[in-house]
Amino acid sequence: MAVMPSAEELLGELAALAVADIIGGGSAEPQMLGSLSSSVCDSSAERWALGLVFAGVQVGQVVDTLSCIVDPEQATTLLWQWAGIFEAELPPADEEEDEHGGGSEVYEVSARAALRQAVVETAGEECESKALDLARDGLIRLPTWSPADLKVMAGGELREKLAKWFMGGLTERLVRCFRSCRLLAQLRSVGTEEGEAMSLPAAVAAAAAASSALRGCVSAAVQLAEEAETLRELMPTIEGEITLPCDISRATKPAKNAQEEPQAFRAAWSGEPFLSLIASALDSAFRRTEAETPSLLIRPLWRLASARLIWQHWSTCNLQAAGPSPGLSDDFTSRTLSPLLRQSQQPPSEAGGTEWIMSALPINSRT
């Protein structure tokens, strides 16, 4: 029987999967990410909340991809169904070490094959009918083919090949998503006194709810963008100077010899790496919102300030096993954003200076 990993190890693996596409090649070490996460999250409730953020990122991206061939509601349903098929091919998490010591990789081979078959059977026709659109939208990478080439070669054989390439990439993305949600299910088990087991479909559903709620919070946070003074007050400071978001790959993988590179070492850790981790995990949600509101691209402080407020609200919501309620983003607006924005519009003499911002919010001093 395999030894169950600790909550810190699970958070590290979840974080590494969540930011793998952001930091280039997944160079951040899970061990360092787990240590960073555990230094902020004291309780099992906070660790569960953080796990939902990381797993929600994966689920949200897969739903976005599926929504290119089916409607969003059906995409979530398909994801839930495929999770059951994938899980059926795997043993319980605490029994994954086989007699040859192969571990989860051995079982994932058959699970991946079953998943690919389910994807082809369920979505194969839709993928083939929309293959050219998927290629034009960049969802199938064809670097040597121009739109004109696609138009000339728009025969049945090409559509079939494009659909196969798309479904192959989708299957790999699904595997990574389900791997993340299995870690989330294990985190739930580790975090409860009874060691309550959570199925993969249930973990996927919780992560999907988290993804939707987090995107709602990011959209609501757009209201902060024009409040320059408020953004500055929400930034971490060192000796009175604002520190910008740090490079997560460096913050979680510092120089081997800090004495040789003291400036680089300090720079990697001085920008509040945990908040940079949250902002990096929410990158896809931020990019979606910035695409809708391009002016956000010239507000360099907006992402980190929003990440700080979102995490503070998120971590205190006592999220249940099923994930956040649909009204969480509205609650974020009414309880966190609206009071902040109302105060920012008052003259300094009435608001008591700028110190009210930091005193009014439950900013965790460790972050």
C-alpha positions in Angstrom: 0.0 0.0 0.0 1.4 3.4 -1.0 2.1 6.0 1.7 -0.4 8.9 1.4 1.4 12.2 0.6 1.1 15.1 3.1 -1.0 18.2 2.4 2.2 20.2 1.7 3.3 17.7 -0.9 -0.2 17.6 -2.5 -0.3 21.4 -2.7 3.1 21.5 -4.2 2.1 19.1 -7.0 -1.1 21.0 -7.6 0.7 24.4 -7.8 3.3 23.0 -10.2 0.5 21.8 -12.5 -1.3 25.1 -12.3 1.6 27.3 -13.3 3.5 24.9 -15.6 2.4 26.8 -18.7 3.1 30.2 -17.1 6.7 29.8 -16.0 8.0 28.1 -19.1 8.8 24.4 -19.0 7.4 23.8 -15.5 10.8 24.8 -13.9 9.3 25.5 -10.4 9.9 22.7 -8.0 6.8 21.2 -6.3 8.7 20.9 -3.0 9.3 24.6 -2.9 5.8 25.5 -4.0 4.4 23.2 -1.3 6.6 24.8 1.3 5.5 28.3 0.1 1.8 27.4 0.2 2.0 25.7 3.6 3.8 28.8 5.1 0.6 30.8 4.4 -2.2 28.2 4.9 -2.4 27.1 8.5 -5.7 25.3 8.5 -7.2 22.5 6.5 -9.9 24.9 5.3 -7.3 27.3 3.8 -5.4 24.4 2.2 -8.6 23.2 0.6 -9.4 26.7 -0.6 -5.9 26.9 -2.2 -6.3 23.5 -3.7 -9.5 24.6 -5.4 -7.7 27.6 -6.9 -5.0 25.3 -8.4 -7.4 22.6 -9.7 -9.9 25.1 -10.9 -7.3 26.5 -13.2 -7.0 23.2 -15.0 -10.7 22.5 -15.2 -11.4 26.1 -16.5 -8.9 25.7 -19.3 -10.3 22.3 -20.4 -13.9 23.7 -20.4 -12.7 26.6 -22.5 -11.2 24.1 -25.0 -14.3 21.9 -25.1 -16.5 25.0 -25.5 -15.0 25.4 -29.0 -16.9 22.3 -30.1 -19.9 22.1 -27.7 -21.8 24.6 -25.6 -20.2 25.4 -22.2 -22.9 23.6 -20.2 -22.4 20.4 -22.2 -18.6 20.9 -21.9 -18.9 20.7 -18.1 -21.2 17.6 -18.3 -18.7 15.8 -20.7 -15.8 16.6 -18.4 -17.7 15.1 -15.5 -18.6 12.0 -17.5 -15.1 11.5 -18.7 -13.7 11.8 -15.2 -15.8 8.8 -14.2 -14.4 6.8 -17.2 -10.8 7.8 -16.3 -11.3 7.0 -12.6 -12.7 3.6 -13.4 -9.4 2.5 -14.9 -7.4 3.6 -11.8 -7.1 2.0 -8.3 -7.7 4.0 -5.1 -5.0 6.5 -4.5 -3.6 4.6 -1.5 -3.2 1.4 -3.6 -1.4 2.8 -6.7 1.9 1.1 -6.0 1.7 -2.2 -7.9 3.8 -5.2 -7.1 6.5 -4.0 -9.6 6.7 -0.5 -8.1 5.3 1.1 -11.2 3.0 3.5 -9.4 0.4 5.7 -11.0 2.2 5.9 -14.4 1.4 2.2 -15.1 -2.3 2.7 -14.5 -2.5 6.0 -16.4 -1.6 4.2 -19.7 -4.9 2.2 -19.7 -6.8 5.2 -18.3 -5.5 7.4 -21.0 -6.5 4.9 -23.7 -10.0 4.6 -22.3 -10.3 8.4 -22.1 -9.1 8.8 -25.7 -11.7 6.3 -26.9 -14.5 8.1 -24.9 -13.4 11.5 -26.4 -13.5 10.0 -30.0 -16.9 8.4 -29.4 -18.5 11.4 -27.8 -17.0 14.4 -29.6 -15.4 12.9 -32.7 -18.0 14.1 -35.1 -18.1 17.6 -33.7 -14.3 17.8 -33.9 -14.3 16.7 -37.5 -17.1 19.1 -38.6 -15.3 22.0 -36.9 -11.8 21.0 -37.6 -11.0 23.8 -40.0 -12.4 26.4 -37.6 -10.3 24.9 -34.8 -7.2 25.2 -37.0 -7.9 28.8 -38.0 -8.4 29.7 -34.3 -5.0 28.3 -33.4 -6.4 25.3 -31.4 -4.5 23.0 -33.7 -1.0 24.1 -34.3 0.0 24.0 -38.0 2.9 26.3 -38.3 3.6 25.6 -42.0 0.0 25.9 -43.2 -1.6 29.3 -44.0 -5.3 30.0 -44.0 -5.1 29.8 -47.8 -3.6 26.3 -47.6 -6.4 25.2 -45.3 -9.0 26.4 -47.7 -7.4 24.6 -50.7 -7.0 21.4 -48.7 -10.4 21.4 -47.0 -11.2 17.9 -47.9 -12.6 15.0 -45.8 -9.1 13.5 -45.3 -7.7 16.8 -43.9 -10.6 17.3 -41.6 -10.2 13.8 -40.2 -6.5 14.4 -39.6 -7.1 17.8 -38.0 -9.8 16.2 -35.7 -7.4 13.5 -34.6 -4.7 16.0 -33.8 -7.1 18.1 -31.8 -8.5 15.1 -29.9 -5.0 13.9 -29.1 -4.1 17.2 -27.6 -7.4 17.4 -25.8 -6.8 14.0 -24.3 -3.4 15.0 -22.9 -5.0 18.2 -21.4 -7.7 16.1 -19.9 -5.2 13.7 -18.3 -3.4 16.6 -16.7 -6.7 18.1 -15.5 -7.8 14.8 -14.0 -4.4 14.3 -12.4 -4.8 17.7 -10.7 -8.3 16.8 -9.6 -7.1 13.5 -8.1 -4.6 15.5 -6.1 -7.5 17.7 -5.0 -9.5 14.7 -3.9 -6.5 13.4 -1.9 -6.1 16.8 -0.3 -9.7 16.6 0.8 -9.1 13.2 2.3 -6.0 14.4 4.1 -7.8 17.5 5.4 -10.7 15.7 7.1 -10.5 13.8 10.4 -12.4 10.9 9.0 -10.2 10.7 5.9 -13.4 11.0 3.8 -12.8 9.8 0.3 -13.8 12.0 -2.6 -14.5 10.7 -6.1 -12.8 12.2 -9.2 -16.1 13.4 -10.7 -16.9 15.1 -7.4 -13.5 16.8 -7.4 -14.0 17.9 -11.0 -17.4 19.4 -10.1 -15.9 21.3 -7.1 -13.0 22.6 -9.3 -15.4 23.6 -12.0 -17.5 25.6 -9.5 -14.2 27.2 -8.2 -13.1 28.1 -11.7 -16.5 29.9 -12.4 -16.4 31.8 -9.1 -12.8 32.8 -9.4 -13.4 34.2 -12.9 -16.3 36.1 -11.6 -14.1 37.6 -8.9 -11.5 38.6 -11.5 -14.1 40.3 -13.6 -15.5 42.2 -10.6 -12.0 43.3 -9.7 -11.8 45.4 -12.9 -13.4 48.2 -10.9 -10.0 48.6 -9.1 -8.0 49.3 -12.2 -8.7 53.1 -12.3 -8.1 53.5 -8.5 -4.3 54.2 -8.7 -3.9 55.2 -5.1 -5.8 52.1 -3.9 -3.7 49.8 -6.1 -0.5 51.3 -4.6 -1.8 50.9 -1.1 -2.5 47.2 -1.8 1.0 46.5 -3.0 3.6 44.9 -0.8 6.4 47.2 0.3 9.9 46.9 1.5 11.3 49.9 3.4 8.5 52.0 1.9 9.2 51.0 -1.7 6.6 49.0 -3.8 7.7 45.6 -4.9 6.4 44.3 -8.1 5.3 40.6 -8.7 8.3 38.3 -8.6 9.3 35.6 -11.0 7.6 32.5 -9.6 10.2 30.2 -11.3 13.0 32.0 -9.5 11.1 32.5 -6.3 10.5 28.8 -6.0 13.9 27.8 -7.3 16.4 30.2 -5.7 20.1 30.4 -6.6 22.1 27.5 -5.3 24.6 29.8 -3.7 22.9 33.0 -2.4 26.3 34.4 -1.4 27.4 34.5 -5.1 24.2 36.2 -6.3 22.8 38.1 -3.3 20.9 40.7 -5.5 19.2 38.0 -7.6 18.3 35.9 -4.6 16.8 38.9 -2.8 14.9 40.0 -5.9 13.3 36.6 -6.3 11.9 36.6 -2.8 11.1 40.3 -2.2 8.0 40.5 -4.3 5.6 38.5 -2.1 6.1 35.1 -3.9 2.8 33.6 -2.6 0.7 36.4 -4.1 2.7 36.1 -7.3 1.9 32.4 -7.2 -1.8 33.2 -6.9 -1.6 35.7 -9.7 0.2 33.2 -11.9 -2.4 30.5 -11.2 -5.1 32.9 -12.2 -3.3 34.0 -15.4 -5.9 32.6 -17.8 -8.7 34.4 -15.9 -6.7 37.6 -16.0 -6.0 37.2 -19.7 -9.7 36.7 -20.5 -10.6 39.8 -18.6 -7.8 41.8 -20.2 -9.0 40.8 -23.6 -12.4 42.2 -22.9 -10.9 45.3 -21.3 -7.6 46.1 -23.1 -6.9 49.2 -20.9 -6.0 46.8 -18.1 -2.9 45.9 -20.0 -1.4 49.3 -19.0 -2.2 48.8 -15.3 0.8 46.8 -14.1 -0.3 46.8 -10.5 -3.9 45.5 -11.1 -3.1 41.8 -11.3 -1.3 41.5 -8.0 -3.7 43.8 -6.1 -6.6 41.8 -7.4 -4.9 38.5 -6.5 -4.4 39.8 -3.0 -8.0 40.8 -2.5 -9.4 37.7 -4.2 -7.3 35.3 -2.1 -8.2 37.1 1.2 -11.9 36.8 0.4 -11.6 33.3 -1.0 -9.6 31.9 2.0 -12.1 33.2 4.5 -15.3 31.8 2.8 -15.2 28.4 4.6 -15.6 26.6 1.2 -17.4 23.3 1.4 -16.4 20.0 -0.3 -18.7 20.8 -3.3 -16.8 24.0 -3.9 -18.0 27.6 -3.7 -21.6 28.7 -4.1 -22.7 30.5 -7.3 -23.0 33.8 -5.4 -19.4 33.9 -4.2 -18.3 36.5 -6.7 -21.3 38.8 -5.9 -20.3 38.4 -2.2 -16.7 39.4 -3.1 -18.1 42.6 -4.7 -20.4 43.5 -1.9 -18.2 42.6 1.1 -14.7 43.5 -0.2 -14.7 45.6 -3.3 -17.6 48.0 -2.7 -16.4 49.2 0.8 -12.9 49.6 -0.6 -14.1 51.7 -3.6 -16.4 53.8 -1.5 -13.6 54.7 0.9 -11.2 55.5 -2.0 -13.7 58.2 -3.2 -13.6 60.1 0.1 -11.3 63.0 0.6 -8.2 62.0 2.6 -9.3 64.1 5.6 -12.6 62.2 5.8 -11.0 58.8 5.1 -8.3 59.2 7.7 -5.5 59.1 5.2 -4.4 56.1 3.2 -3.7 53.8 6.1 -7.4 52.8 6.3 -7.0 50.5 3.4 -4.5 48.2 5.0 -6.3 48.3 8.4 -9.7 47.7 6.9 -8.7 44.5 5.1 -7.8 41.2 6.7 -4.3 41.2 5.2 -2.4 38.2 6.4 0.9 39.6 7.7 2.7 36.5 6.6 1.9 37.1 2.9 
